[in-house]
Amino acid sequence: MTDIQDITEEEAANNLPFLITMCERNRTVWRIKRPDGCTVLLSPLIQHGPPIDQEVISQVEEFKKEYMEKTPKEAQVDEAA
């Protein structure tokens, strides 16, 4: 991530697509200051990984269901806890 870049509200409004691209590519954080002194940040959000495909989730749930059906009651973990 680069240092925080200070810009005015007018600059941000005129260049928003560019600012978003820089957030995405270079992890740039923009501090946008309004004439009245109010300040906001435009910053990238870190994703922990790509979304999981629904088919994979379904397969995991099916495996869990089958596994729990085969596991003796006394060996099962209490899911309510």
C-alpha positions as CSV (number, residue, x, y, z in Angstrom):
1,M,0.0,0.0,0.0
2,T,1.2,3.5,-0.8
3,D,1.0,6.5,1.5
4,I,-2.3,8.3,1.9
5,Q,-2.9,10.9,-0.9
6,D,-4.6,14.1,0.0
7,I,-7.0,15.6,-2.6
8,T,-10.0,18.0,-2.6
9,E,-13.6,17.0,-3.1
10,E,-13.6,18.7,-6.5
11,E,-10.5,16.7,-7.6
12,A,-12.2,13.5,-6.4
13,A,-15.5,14.3,-8.2
14,N,-13.6,15.0,-11.5
15,N,-11.4,11.9,-11.3
16,L,-13.4,9.2,-9.5
17,P,-12.9,6.4,-12.1
18,F,-9.1,7.0,-11.9
19,L,-9.1,7.1,-8.1
20,I,-11.0,3.8,-7.9
21,T,-8.6,2.2,-10.4
22,M,-5.6,3.3,-8.3
23,C,-7.3,1.9,-5.2
24,E,-7.6,-1.4,-6.9
25,R,-4.2,-1.6,-8.7
26,N,-1.8,0.1,-6.2
27,R,-3.8,-0.1,-3.0
28,T,-3.8,3.7,-2.9
29,V,-5.7,5.4,-0.1
30,W,-7.2,8.8,-0.8
31,R,-8.1,11.4,1.9
32,I,-10.7,13.6,0.3
33,K,-11.2,17.0,2.0
34,R,-14.3,19.2,1.5
35,P,-14.2,23.0,1.7
36,D,-16.0,22.9,5.1
37,G,-13.2,20.8,6.5
38,C,-15.0,17.4,6.5
39,T,-12.7,14.6,5.5
40,V,-13.4,11.1,4.2
41,L,-11.3,8.2,3.0
42,L,-11.5,6.3,-0.2
43,S,-9.6,3.0,0.4
44,P,-9.4,-0.5,-1.0
45,L,-11.0,-3.4,0.9
46,I,-8.9,-6.5,1.2
47,Q,-10.7,-9.7,0.2
48,H,-9.7,-12.9,1.9
49,G,-10.2,-14.9,-1.2
50,P,-12.5,-15.4,-4.1
51,P,-16.1,-16.2,-3.5
52,I,-16.8,-19.9,-3.0
53,D,-18.9,-21.5,-5.8
54,Q,-22.3,-22.6,-4.7
55,E,-21.7,-26.1,-6.1
56,V,-18.7,-26.5,-3.8
57,I,-20.8,-25.4,-0.8
58,S,-23.5,-27.9,-1.7
59,Q,-20.9,-30.7,-2.0
60,V,-19.5,-29.9,1.5
61,E,-23.0,-29.8,3.0
62,E,-23.8,-33.2,1.4
63,F,-20.6,-34.7,2.7
64,K,-21.3,-33.3,6.2
65,K,-24.8,-34.8,6.2
66,E,-23.6,-38.2,5.0
67,Y,-20.7,-38.2,7.5
68,M,-23.0,-37.3,10.4
69,E,-25.4,-40.0,9.5
70,K,-22.6,-42.6,9.6
71,T,-21.1,-41.3,12.9
72,P,-22.4,-42.9,16.1
73,K,-24.6,-40.6,18.2
74,E,-22.1,-40.6,21.1
75,A,-19.2,-39.6,18.9
76,Q,-21.0,-36.6,17.3
77,V,-20.2,-33.0,18.2
78,D,-23.1,-31.0,19.6
79,E,-23.7,-28.4,17.0
80,A,-25.9,-26.3,19.3
81,A,-22.9,-25.5,21.6
